[in-house]
Amino acid sequence: MNENVMAALPYAASFFETSSEDECDLDLAVKQLEGIADQLRQLSPAEQVEFRPFAYRLADSDPKPHVAADLRPVADGLLPLDDE
């Protein structure tokens, strides 16, 4: 999967997850999060395995601590591990 696409997904999901009602329609946010999660589930098993560590590295490299704090749980929620 293209790294730019992989980077866009956690940031977009984080926006929808953390936006207030004034920033984004909540129904739209839920639909978008469901769509992003559905697209991630359609990745190959190898790409799915690659996604979570990539999202964590993306979070760790962001200079804003609150962004890193938002990206990690969003990545976990979008593509849960099988045993979760």
C-alpha positions in Angstrom: 0.0 0.0 0.0 1.2 3.5 -0.8 2.7 5.2 2.3 0.9 8.5 1.5 -2.4 6.7 1.5 -1.5 4.8 4.7 -0.6 8.1 6.4 -3.9 9.8 5.3 -6.1 7.1 6.8 -5.1 7.5 10.5 -5.1 11.3 10.2 -8.6 11.4 8.6 -9.9 8.9 11.1 -8.5 10.8 13.9 -10.2 14.0 12.7 -13.5 12.2 12.5 -13.0 10.6 15.8 -12.0 13.7 17.7 -14.1 16.4 15.9 -16.8 18.3 17.8 -20.3 18.7 16.5 -19.3 22.2 15.4 -16.4 20.9 13.3 -18.1 18.0 11.6 -21.5 16.4 11.4 -21.5 13.5 13.8 -23.5 11.2 11.5 -21.0 12.0 8.7 -18.1 11.3 11.0 -19.5 7.9 11.9 -20.1 7.0 8.3 -16.6 8.0 7.3 -15.0 6.0 10.1 -17.0 3.0 9.1 -15.9 3.5 5.5 -12.2 3.8 6.5 -12.4 0.7 8.7 -14.1 -1.2 5.9 -11.4 -0.3 3.4 -8.7 -1.4 5.9 -10.4 -4.7 6.4 -10.2 -5.2 2.6 -6.4 -5.0 2.6 -4.4 -8.1 2.2 -3.3 -9.9 5.4 0.3 -8.6 4.8 -0.9 -5.0 4.4 -3.1 -5.3 7.5 -0.1 -6.5 9.5 1.9 -3.6 8.1 -0.7 -0.9 8.9 -0.6 -0.8 12.8 3.2 -0.4 13.1 3.1 2.2 10.4 0.4 4.1 12.2 2.4 3.9 15.4 5.6 5.2 13.7 3.5 8.0 12.2 2.2 8.9 15.6 5.6 8.7 17.2 7.1 11.0 14.5 4.4 13.7 14.8 5.8 16.7 16.7 2.5 17.3 18.4 2.0 15.0 21.5 -1.8 15.2 21.3 -1.7 14.0 17.7 0.3 10.9 18.7 -2.1 10.3 21.6 -5.0 10.4 19.2 -3.5 8.4 16.3 -2.6 5.2 18.3 -6.1 4.4 19.6 -7.6 5.3 16.3 -5.3 2.8 14.5 -6.2 0.2 17.0 -9.9 0.9 16.6 -9.8 0.9 12.8 -8.1 -2.4 12.5 -8.4 -4.4 15.7 -6.3 -7.4 16.3 -8.0 -10.8 16.0 -8.1 -11.4 19.7 -9.5 -8.0 20.6 
